[in-house]
Amino acid sequence: MIQFQNVSKTYPNGVKALKHVNLEIQPGEFVAIIGLSGAGKSTLIKLVNRMTDTTEGTILVNGLNVNRLAGKELRQYRRHVGMVFQSFNLVNRTTVINNVLAARVPDMPGWRSFLGLYSKEDKLLSLEALHKVGILEKAYIRADQLSGGQQQRVALARTLAQDPTIILADEPVASLDPITANQIMKDFERINQEEKITILVNMHHVDLALKYARRLIGIHQGEVVFDGVADNVTEDILKKIYGRDLTDEDIMFKDH
């Protein structure tokens, strides 16, 4: 379980990204977080794996106080919290399998990782992760020869190779075309259902959030203004989240 207890975040420049957030996210949930750019969506995601720290309040993950973790304990905690970014963050000059194997480096002796001497178990685990996202046949192709959607699948496979209990995705389909975006979201949905991994996806576009997530959290100016079942979202609720009527940009990935 992920618990936000009266969590606030103010950046050094004075921007109040989150204000007194209280949330409970159960194991195995698929949650989409929506709102305008600058609403606090990315900050909420990044607080879970301590990419940034709270200003006030506490974050608990399975009873563990994340705020207090440091050094080895923090590194061990992060091993089970996968992160998927909009920009893929791949090493383009090497193969797909090497990108996925990078997830295993923290568990290896330094000399083995320096020489790239991965165990048979690590290689099999990485190949299995590629199979789970449907691109096993691309394992020995250079990452820069893949399409954007395929690169995001590699990033997802790399996260799966960590054997995570939580996956955090920060605008994972924002740079993709509508068809590919739907395919990637289907991957997240399937992994959530089959692997029982808790998934938090930060999204700008409403249609994909409503289509794939079971629970939706709406943030407006740093405050949670909606938290409920995606099927219960109405136009009035969306207007409250966005502070205005929705535009075509907000529903870019609407089905045709």
Number of C-alpha atoms within 10 A of each C-alpha: 15 19 21 20 16 15 20 22 24 16 13 7 6 8 11 17 20 26 19 16 20 16 16 13 17 13 16 17 19 24 25 25 28 28 27 18 13 14 22 25 30 20 21 24 21 17 18 24 25 18 10 14 19 21 14 16 16 19 27 17 18 12 10 14 12 22 17 11 14 12 7 9 11 15 13 14 17 18 19 17 20 23 23 22 16 15 16 19 13 20 14 14 12 14 19 32 23 21 23 28 25 20 21 22 18 13 12 15 10 11 9 12 16 10 8 14 13 16 13 9 9 20 17 13 20 29 22 16 25 26 15 18 22 15 17 18 11 18 19 12 15 17 23 15 14 15 12 19 20 20 21 26 24 30 28 28 30 28 27 29 24 24 19 18 17 28 25 23 23 23 20 24 29 17 14 17 13 17 11 17 20 19 14 21 19 16 17 24 18 15 19 19 14 11 14 15 21 23 26 26 26 25 23 23 22 21 15 22 22 18 14 19 23 16 21 25 22 24 25 22 20 24 20 22 16 18 15 13 14 18 12 10 15 10 10 12 14 19 12 17 24 21 14 10 12 14 8 9 11 16 14 16 20 15 10 4
